Amino acid sequence: MLENARKQLHAANHDKWLMTDVPLEVREAIDATDESIGKAIRRLNGTTAGKTAISGAPGSGPTRQQGQFLAFIHQYMMRNEGGVAPSHANLQRFFNLTAPSINSMLIRLEKRGFIRRIPGKARAIEITLAPDLIPPLDQPFKF
């Protein structure tokens, strides 16, 4: 149903005759809605019975927990001036996990191709996943 609604919205938005007298603010709202529906569809396609599909196949999306790590790393990098990634200690405090658990998750994210790290360099994490595929954080962001 969402895909059908998105197709209809997209078609209406690109109908020059229909959109002639539509104010710019309304067009922007339609574009934002179209994008939001697209994100919702992608998230729904990655879930089964309310749980994120766990698959190690290349090209598959992150698991729920991996998505939360990616979301935190992305938010952290966006909110600090230098654009640096969070330290292991930042991740430990936010997720209330041990250092080995944090390191294990970062290794899994790197093996799945969601992040890239530079060995021997502190806070050298780069997210390689498209930003629109990163889910929102389940809990409020805090440094």
Secondary structure as the mmCIF struct_conf table of DSSP 4:
data_model
#
loop_
_struct_conf.conf_type_id
_struct_conf.id
_struct_conf.beg_label_comp_id
_struct_conf.beg_label_asym_id
_struct_conf.beg_label_seq_id
_struct_conf.end_label_comp_id
_struct_conf.end_label_asym_id
_struct_conf.end_label_seq_id
HELX_RH_AL_P HELX_RH_AL_P1 LEU A 2 ASN A 13
TURN_TY1_P TURN_TY1_P1 HIS A 14 HIS A 14
TURN_TY1_P TURN_TY1_P2 LYS A 16 ASP A 21
HELX_RH_AL_P HELX_RH_AL_P2 LEU A 24 ASN A 45
TURN_TY1_P TURN_TY1_P3 GLY A 46 GLY A 46
STRN STRN1 THR A 47 THR A 48
TURN_TY1_P TURN_TY1_P4 ALA A 49 GLY A 50
STRN STRN2 LYS A 51 THR A 52
BEND BEND1 ALA A 57 ALA A 57
TURN_TY1_P TURN_TY1_P5 PRO A 58 GLY A 59
HELX_RH_AL_P HELX_RH_AL_P3 ARG A 64 ARG A 79
BEND BEND2 ASN A 80 ASN A 80
TURN_TY1_P TURN_TY1_P6 GLU A 81 GLY A 82
HELX_LH_PP_P HELX_LH_PP_P1 VAL A 84 SER A 87
HELX_RH_AL_P HELX_RH_AL_P4 HIS A 88 PHE A 95
TURN_TY1_P TURN_TY1_P7 ASN A 96 ASN A 96
HELX_RH_AL_P HELX_RH_AL_P5 ALA A 99 LYS A 111
TURN_TY1_P TURN_TY1_P8 ARG A 112 GLY A 113
BEND BEND3 PHE A 114 PHE A 114
STRN STRN3 ILE A 115 ARG A 117
TURN_TY1_P TURN_TY1_P9 PRO A 119 GLY A 120
BEND BEND4 LYS A 121 LYS A 121
TURN_TY1_P TURN_TY1_P10 ALA A 122 ARG A 123
STRN STRN4 ILE A 125 ILE A 127
BEND BEND5 LEU A 129 LEU A 129
HELX_RH_3T_P HELX_RH_3T_P1 PRO A 131 LEU A 133
BEND BEND6 ILE A 134 ILE A 134
HELX_LH_PP_P HELX_LH_PP_P2 PRO A 135 LEU A 137
BEND BEND7 ASP A 138 GLN A 139
#
